[in-house]
Amino acid sequence: MRWAWHLGRPLGIDLYIHATFALLLLWVGINAYVATGTLAGTVGGIAFIILIFATVVLHELGHALTARRFGIATRDITLLPIGGVARLERMPEKPAQEMLVALAGPAVNAVIAAALYLWLVATGRPLVVDEAQWFDAATLPTRLLWANVMLAGFNLVPAFPMDGGRVLRAALALRGDYLWATQTAARLGQAIALLLGVSGLLFNPLLAFVALFVWIGAAAEASAVQARSALEGVPVEAAMVTRFEALRADAPLASAAAQLLAGSQVDFPVLDDGVLVGILTRAALIDGLTQRGPQALVSEAMVRKFETAHPRELLAGVFARLQQCDCHSAPVVADGRVVGVVTMENVGELMLIKDALRPKPGAGGAAPAA
């Protein structure tokens, strides 16, 4: 993710923090200083936020480790001012597994809250603090207890992309179609987002940002599942481009630029003695021309880490891989030879055609298969 700093690899998972997190710390520090007028109060307020986000990391690790039990790796975890995001390679295919992965995060917060509660009771410390004690270091465990209770409760709100939305979708999918379950959960999530948005405008602007996040997340989840459903059972050869240009690794970038201008193709397989060795994307070409000049070789600018596909491979899996690596295209290889190229545009066009040919409600007859 852009504008994110790498913090480490807890349990083998890359952990990042977004640069905007610094704005949150600044805002909390200013509010703490206004409330207390002391450096100690300011440091205490910032420390409290850091501890909350430490529990957010544990929350996301709960998701990641549970997914790992089902053979699903986690690409990374990123901390944002509004929470954390664990990017799984894929969601579990079985609804029961998805429910367990979704519940694992709030369960971590519940365990932390329970441990703090037992410790506070055992030590005779207060379980509730008033506003005047909010920045008092002695009340930090109590505040952390209630922060974890709120994190667990808020994440269980049945709205994508929060955990409660995934739990609801999994519960519905146990009794019905996965696409229907996703669309139902997404509609409910967007309804909740509207309520949060109105509450944010009336009471707390932060709720308006959360509402926007929920609305976009719900729409994105529904769109992604609809795309996977439309591509179910479709092979790559149904969508790949068979008329394409390939470049030689020892060709100059000037000839690649001419190929780019001559047609609509923007990504080019790069061959060395007929063997696929890379892809020259439009971005890599422009980069190479800027930094090395038109006489530099294609091999100097090409992308060497890329996805490939097989003609008989299912398109849904390739589409998911392209999304995960943020790639635009993948060469299609059969028997060691490049036989086509599949791009995100091809996938989108195929989905449009399938949607156009789908029988409409109330229409007589059956549409031909795409």
N, C-alpha and C positions, 0 to 999 in steps of 0.2 A: 504494500500500500504506500502511496506517495505521502510525503510529509510525516513519515512515521520513523521513530528511532527504535533500533533493536536493543532490547533489554537483556536477552539471554535465551536459554533453551531449557526451561524447567520440564523435566520428564521427557526430554527429547522433542519438545514442541516450541517452535520459535515464538517469542513473546515480543510484541511491539507496543509502543505508546505513541499515539498521534500527537503531533505538535500542538494542536489546539488544546490539549490537556493543560498546557502551561497557562492558558487564559483562565481555565477553571481555578487553578491554584492561585492565580493573581486575584481573581474575583473573591474567592474565599478569604484570602489574606486581608484584603481591603475591608471586607465586612467584619472580620474578626477584630481588626484594629479599631474600626469605628465603634464596635460594641464594647470593647474592653479598654481601649486606649493604651495598651501595654504590648511590649514585644513578646512577652510570654504568652499572652492571649492569642496573638497573631500566629506564633509558631504552633500553639496548641490546635488552632483551627485548621491549619495546613496539615498537621500531623494526623488529625482525625480523618480528613479526606483521603490521605495516603493509605491509612489503615482500612478505610472502607474499600478502596480500590484493590487492596491486597486480598480482601475477601472476594471481590469480583473476580480476581485471577483464580482463586480457589473454586469459585462457582463455575467458571469456564473450563477449568481442568476436570471438574466433575463430569461435564458433558463429554469432554475429549476422552477421558479414560473409560467411560461407559461405552462410547462409540468404538474405542479400541477393542473392547471385549467382543464386539460383533464384527471385527475385522475391518473397521473403517478408520483410516488415519485422519489426523487433523493437520491441515496445512499450516495454520498459525493462529495465534490469539492476538487481537489488537484492542488496546484500551482507548476508548473515546470518552469525551466529557460526559456523555449520557449513559455510559456503561461499557461492557466488553462484548466482543464478537469473536466466537470461535468458528473458524471456517473449516468445516468438515469436507473431506473429498466428495462425499455423497451422503444423503440421508438414508437410514436403514430402509430396506424394502418392505419389511414386515411391520405393520402398525404397532404391534406390542413392543418391538424393539425401539421404534421411534419414541413411543411413550416413555420408556425407561430412560432413553438418552435425554429427553426433554425434562423429565422430573429430576434427573441427577443434579442439575445445577441448583434449583431451589432446595433440594435435600441437603446439600452442603451448607447452605445458609441456615437451614433449620438446625443442623447439628451444631454449628458454631453458636447460634443463639441459645440452644439448650445447654451447651457447655458453659457459656458465660452466665446464664441464669443460675446454674448449680453453684458456680464459684461465688457469685454475688451473695446468694443465700448462705453459703457456708461461711463467708467472711463477714456477714452482717452488713454489707454495703447496701445502699438504697437501690431499689428497682426502678424508681421514677425520679427524674430531675426536673426542676423548673427552669424557666428561661434564664434566670439570673446565674444559674450554675452551668449553663450550656458550654462555656469555654473553660471551665475549671478542669484541670488535669485529673483530679481525683474522680470525676464523673465519667471519664473516658470509657471504662468498661461498660457502664450502663448505657451510654449513648451508642456504643458499638453493638450492644445486644439488640436495641430497638432498630438500629440501622439494618441488621441482618433479618429481623422480622419483616421489615418493610420491603427489603430486597426480595425475600422469598414470596411475600404476598403479591407484590407488584408484578413480578415475573410470571405469576400464575394467572394474570388477567388473560382471558381467552382471546388474544389478538396477536396475529403475526406482526413482527417476527419474534415476539416474546414466547417464552416457553409454554405458557398457557394455551396459546394458539396452536402450537404443535401437538400438545396433549389433546386438545379438542379435535383436531384433524385426525389424529390416530384413533381416538375413540369412535368417531364417525366412520372411519375407514374399516373398522372392525365389523361394521354392519352394512356397509354399502360400498359404492364405487369410490376409488381414491380421488379421482378428479372431482366428483360431486362433493366429497368430503372437504377437499381443499377450497373449492369455490364457496361452500357454505361457511367454512371457518374464516375465509378472507372477507366475505361480506359482513360477517359479525365484527371482524377486526376493524373494518373501515367505519362501521357504525359507532364502535367504541372510540375510534379516532376523532369522529365528529364531536362526540360528547367531550372528549379531552380538549379538543380545540376550542370549543365554546367556553369551557371552564378556564382554559388558559387565558383567553381574552378578558374574562371577567375577574379572575382571581390571581393567577400566577402565570406569567409569560413562559416559564419553563415548560409548562404543560402543553403549550402550543407547539414547541419544538418536538416534544415527545409524540404529540398527535401526528405531526408531519412524518416523523420517522415510522410510526405504526402504519399510517395510510400507505406510504410508499412501499414498506415491507410487505404488507398484505397484497398489494397489487402485483408486486414482483413475484411473490410466491405463487399466486394464482396463475400468472402468465407463464412461469417456468414449468409448472406441472401441466398446464394445457399444452405447452410445446412438446413435452416428453410424451404426453398421451397421443398427440397427433403423429408423432414419429414412431410410435410403438410398432415393431415388426417390419419397419421399412429398411431395406439394405442401403448401404452407401451408394451403390451403383445407380440407384433411382434418382439421386440428386447431384451426382458429381458432374463436373464439366469435363468433357472428353476432348474438346478443342481448346488447347492451351499452348502457350509458349514456354519452353524451358531455356535456361541460360547455361552456358559453359562456365566453369569455375575460372578459367583463364581469360574470359572476355573482359574488355574494359567497361567501366561503369557507364561510359558514354553510350555504348550500344544498348545497355539495359534501360537507360533513360529514353532512348528512341523507341524501344519496345513498349515502355509505359505510355508514351504519348500516342503511339499508333493504335492502341486498342483500349478495351475496358478492363483488362487484367491488371491487378495491382500487386499480386504476390507471384513470384516466379520460382519454380523448383530449380535448383542448381545441380548440374551433373558434372561429374569428372570421369571421363571414359565410360559414360553411360550409367554410372553409379550415382545415386542420390546422396549428396553430401551437405546440402543446406537449402535454405529458402532465402531469397532476396525479397524482403517486404518493401513496400513503398517507403515506410519510415526509415528502414535501414539504407535504402538507396539514397534518399535525400541526405541522411546523415553522412554517408560515405562521400557523396559529391561535395558536401560542405567541408568536411575535414580532410579528405584525401585528394579531391579533384577528379575530373572526368576520366583520366588515364589510369586510375587505380583499378585493380582487378576486382571482379565480382567476389572472389573468394575472400578478399580483405574486408568486405562489408556485409557479407551474408550472415544470416542467423544460423548457428550450428546446432542449437537445441530446439527441436520442433516436434510436432505430433505428426504421425502418419496414420493411414487407415487402409483397410482391405476392402475391395469391392463388395464382398459378401458380409462384411461386418455390419451390425445394426447401427443405423444412423443416430439413434438416441444416445448411444454410448459415446460416439465421436463428438456429437453436439455438446455433451456434458464435459468432455475433455477440453474442447475448444474454449468453453466458458471458463473452466478452471484455470487454464494457462493464459487467459485473455488473448488468445490467438484469433486471427482472422480466417486462416485457411489451413488445410492439411493435404499434402500430396497423397494420392491413392496409389498404393504399390501392390503389384501382383507378380509373383515369380521374379522378384528383383527388378522389375521394370515399372516406371511411373506410367500409369494408364489413365490418370485423371487427377483432378483437383476438386476438393469439396470446400466450399466457403460458407460463411455464415449467411451470405446473401442467398446462396442456393437453397439452404435449409429454409430460410424465410419464404422464398418463392414457392417451394414445395408445400409448405404449410398453407399458404394462401390458396394454392390450387386445390388442395385437399378440402379446405374449408368451403371453397366455391362449389365443389362437386358434392358436398355433403347434403343429403336430403333435408329440405327445409320443413319446419312444422307446418302441417296442413297441405303440403304439396303432394300431388299424386305421383305415383310411379317411383322408380328408384334411380338414383344417379349412378353413372358408371364409375368404376373404381379408378383411382389415379395410379 
